[in-house]
Amino acid sequence: MNNNQTIVSVIMSVYNSSDSVKAAIKSILSQTFQNLELLIIDDCSEDNTYNICKKFEIQDNRVRVFKNKKNIGLTKSLNVLLKHARGEYIARQDGDDVSCSSRLFSQYTLLEKNLHIDGCTTRAKIANSKRLIPGLSYYLPVRFLIRYKNPFIHGSLFIRKDSLNNIGRYDERFLYAQDYKLITDLINKGHQLKIIKQPLYELNMENNISTKFKKEQEYFAQCVRKNLIP
């Protein structure tokens, strides 16, 4: 891969994801959009996650794998990857979710054709379900919704790197609900965000951060809503 051709940097932080990370990685490497790099950071996993990721790094020179010396959490891990990102666009991917093959191309095309839009996410299908999220709330104004909840699927985020740098990247005081804080900061700074109607992401809702740490998520989300420091 010619580094000068890297347009999109996909960042993925993983922890104890040995059962799902292979499918997540394959969904990025099989994208119809190919000018990408996949940056993975293992947050000191206790299973075989790191070794699985390293195998992909050996097989595909678009993959770069990092490892934390200790567990530092999702927020700080994503900021570490952002420092290494070469692309002018940043895309997210979670280690227990899957992206449709046309996801990055659709998002890249949207932002290239609409220079006033700084970032976008897509709707998502819930794994093992017919449910879509956001559902009916998709049709409500984002500036209204953001006061009460985050309608943007974090794992499907695609954004201009300059926009992230403009707000100081992820706020490391937010150990949870870091995506809600990020989106709120972007909107408050005047950045334009859009949700693509088509579901281009499959979201795992079992044993993920949101379900395992529900109380913590809600506390930090309340801090975002009330503009408080945790």
C-alpha positions as CSV (number, residue, x, y, z in Angstrom):
1,M,0.0,0.0,0.0
2,N,1.3,3.4,-0.9
3,N,0.8,5.5,2.2
4,N,0.2,8.6,0.1
5,Q,-2.9,6.9,-1.2
6,T,-4.4,6.2,2.2
7,I,-7.7,8.2,2.3
8,V,-9.5,6.5,5.1
9,S,-8.1,5.3,8.4
10,V,-10.4,2.8,10.1
11,I,-9.8,2.7,13.9
12,M,-10.8,-0.3,16.1
13,S,-10.1,-0.8,19.8
14,V,-10.6,-4.4,20.9
15,Y,-10.7,-6.2,24.3
16,N,-11.4,-9.9,24.8
17,S,-13.0,-10.1,21.3
18,S,-11.5,-13.4,20.1
19,D,-15.0,-14.8,19.2
20,S,-16.0,-11.8,17.0
21,V,-12.9,-9.8,15.9
22,K,-12.1,-11.9,12.8
23,A,-15.5,-11.2,11.2
24,A,-15.2,-7.5,12.1
25,I,-11.7,-7.3,10.5
26,K,-12.8,-9.2,7.4
27,S,-15.8,-6.9,6.9
28,I,-13.4,-3.9,6.6
29,L,-10.8,-5.6,4.5
30,S,-13.5,-6.7,2.0
31,Q,-14.9,-3.2,1.5
32,T,-15.5,-2.1,-2.0
33,F,-13.5,1.1,-1.1
34,Q,-9.9,-0.1,-0.9
35,N,-7.8,3.1,-0.2
36,L,-7.8,2.4,3.5
37,E,-5.8,1.4,6.5
38,L,-7.1,-0.6,9.5
39,L,-5.6,0.4,12.8
40,I,-6.3,-2.0,15.6
41,I,-5.3,-1.5,19.2
42,D,-5.6,-4.4,21.7
43,D,-6.5,-3.0,25.1
44,C,-4.5,-5.7,27.0
45,S,-6.9,-8.6,26.2
46,E,-6.8,-11.7,28.3
47,D,-7.7,-14.0,25.4
48,N,-6.4,-14.7,21.9
49,T,-7.6,-11.4,20.4
50,Y,-4.1,-9.9,19.9
51,N,-2.8,-13.0,18.1
52,I,-5.8,-13.1,15.8
53,C,-5.2,-9.4,14.9
54,K,-1.5,-9.9,14.3
55,K,-2.2,-12.7,11.8
56,F,-4.2,-10.2,9.7
57,E,-1.3,-7.7,10.0
58,I,1.0,-10.3,8.4
59,Q,-1.4,-11.2,5.7
60,D,-2.5,-7.6,4.7
61,N,-0.2,-4.6,4.7
62,R,-3.2,-2.3,5.2
63,V,-3.5,-3.6,8.8
64,R,-1.4,-2.1,11.7
65,V,-1.8,-3.6,15.1
66,F,-0.9,-1.9,18.4
67,K,-1.1,-3.2,22.0
68,N,-1.5,-1.3,25.3
69,K,0.8,-2.3,28.1
70,K,-2.2,-2.0,30.5
71,N,-6.0,-1.7,30.0
72,I,-6.7,2.0,29.5
73,G,-10.3,1.9,28.1
74,L,-12.0,2.7,24.8
75,T,-11.7,6.5,25.0
76,K,-8.0,6.7,25.4
77,S,-7.3,3.8,23.1
78,L,-9.2,5.5,20.2
79,N,-7.1,8.7,20.8
80,V,-3.9,6.7,20.6
81,L,-5.0,5.3,17.2
82,L,-5.9,8.8,16.0
83,K,-2.3,9.9,16.5
84,H,-1.2,7.1,14.1
85,A,-3.9,7.6,11.5
86,R,-2.7,8.7,8.1
87,G,-6.0,9.2,6.3
88,E,-7.8,12.4,5.8
89,Y,-11.0,10.6,6.9
90,I,-11.5,8.6,10.0
91,A,-13.9,5.6,10.2
92,R,-14.8,3.6,13.3
93,Q,-15.4,-0.1,13.6
94,D,-16.2,-2.1,16.7
95,G,-14.6,-5.5,17.2
96,D,-17.9,-7.2,17.7
97,D,-19.8,-5.6,14.8
98,V,-19.8,-6.1,11.1
99,S,-19.8,-3.5,8.3
100,C,-21.6,-4.0,5.0
101,S,-19.2,-4.2,2.0
102,S,-20.4,-0.9,0.6
103,R,-20.4,1.1,3.8
104,L,-17.2,3.1,3.4
105,F,-17.7,3.8,-0.2
106,S,-21.2,5.2,0.5
107,Q,-19.9,7.4,3.4
108,Y,-16.9,8.6,1.4
109,T,-19.0,9.5,-1.6
110,L,-21.5,11.4,0.6
111,L,-18.8,13.6,2.2
112,E,-16.9,14.1,-1.1
113,K,-20.1,15.4,-2.8
114,N,-21.2,17.5,0.2
115,L,-18.4,19.5,1.5
116,H,-20.6,21.1,4.1
117,I,-21.1,17.8,5.8
118,D,-18.3,16.9,8.2
119,G,-19.3,13.4,9.2
120,C,-21.9,10.7,9.0
121,T,-23.0,7.5,10.5
122,T,-25.4,4.9,9.1
123,R,-28.4,3.1,10.5
124,A,-27.8,-0.4,11.8
125,K,-29.4,-3.8,11.9
126,I,-29.4,-5.4,15.3
127,A,-27.7,-8.8,15.0
128,N,-30.1,-11.8,15.2
129,S,-33.0,-9.4,14.8
130,K,-35.0,-7.5,12.2
131,R,-34.9,-4.3,14.2
132,L,-33.3,-1.2,12.8
133,I,-31.7,1.6,14.9
134,P,-32.3,4.4,15.0
135,G,-36.0,3.5,14.3
136,L,-38.7,6.1,14.2
137,S,-36.4,8.6,15.8
138,Y,-34.4,8.7,12.6
139,Y,-37.0,11.0,11.2
140,L,-36.7,13.6,14.0
141,P,-34.2,16.5,13.8
142,V,-30.8,15.6,15.2
143,R,-30.4,18.8,17.2
144,F,-33.6,17.9,19.0
145,L,-32.7,14.2,19.6
146,I,-29.2,15.0,20.9
147,R,-30.6,16.7,24.0
148,Y,-32.0,13.3,25.1
149,K,-29.9,10.6,23.5
150,N,-27.3,9.9,20.9
151,P,-28.9,8.8,17.7
152,F,-25.6,8.2,15.9
153,I,-24.2,4.6,15.8
154,H,-20.6,5.1,17.0
155,G,-19.2,2.0,15.2
156,S,-20.4,3.4,11.9
157,L,-18.9,6.8,12.3
158,F,-17.1,8.3,9.2
159,I,-15.7,11.8,9.7
160,R,-13.1,14.3,8.4
161,K,-10.0,14.0,10.6
162,D,-9.8,17.8,10.7
163,S,-13.2,18.0,12.4
164,L,-12.0,15.6,15.1
165,N,-8.8,17.6,15.6
166,N,-10.9,20.8,15.9
167,I,-12.7,19.6,19.0
168,G,-9.6,18.0,20.6
169,R,-10.6,14.4,19.6
170,Y,-12.3,12.2,22.3
171,D,-12.7,13.8,25.7
172,E,-10.7,11.4,27.9
173,R,-12.6,12.4,31.0
174,F,-15.6,10.4,29.6
175,L,-14.8,6.7,30.2
176,Y,-18.2,5.8,28.9
177,A,-20.7,7.6,26.6
178,Q,-17.6,8.9,24.8
179,D,-19.4,8.8,21.5
180,Y,-22.3,10.9,22.9
181,K,-19.8,13.5,24.2
182,L,-17.9,13.5,20.9
183,I,-21.1,14.0,18.8
184,T,-22.3,16.7,21.2
185,D,-19.0,18.6,21.0
186,L,-19.0,18.4,17.2
187,I,-22.5,19.8,16.9
188,N,-21.9,22.5,19.5
189,K,-18.8,23.5,17.4
190,G,-21.1,23.9,14.3
191,H,-20.0,20.7,12.5
192,Q,-22.7,19.2,10.3
193,L,-23.5,15.5,10.7
194,K,-25.8,13.2,8.9
195,I,-27.3,9.7,9.4
196,I,-27.5,7.6,6.2
197,K,-30.9,6.0,6.0
198,Q,-29.7,2.7,4.6
199,P,-28.5,0.2,7.3
200,L,-24.9,-0.5,6.4
201,Y,-23.8,-1.8,9.8
202,E,-24.7,-4.8,11.9
203,L,-24.7,-4.1,15.6
204,N,-24.1,-6.6,18.4
205,M,-26.3,-5.8,21.4
206,E,-25.3,-8.8,23.6
207,N,-22.6,-8.6,26.2
208,N,-21.2,-5.3,24.8
209,I,-20.1,-2.2,26.7
210,S,-23.6,-0.7,26.7
211,T,-25.1,-3.8,28.3
212,K,-22.3,-4.7,30.6
213,F,-21.8,-1.2,32.0
214,K,-25.3,0.2,31.7
215,K,-25.2,2.2,35.0
216,E,-21.9,3.8,34.0
217,Q,-23.1,4.6,30.5
218,E,-26.1,6.3,31.9
219,Y,-24.1,8.3,34.4
220,F,-21.7,9.7,31.8
221,A,-24.6,10.3,29.4
222,Q,-26.3,12.4,32.0
223,C,-23.1,14.4,32.3
224,V,-23.2,15.1,28.6
225,R,-26.9,16.1,28.7
226,K,-26.3,18.5,31.7
227,N,-22.9,19.7,30.4
228,L,-21.1,18.4,33.5
229,I,-17.6,17.1,34.0
230,P,-17.7,13.5,35.3
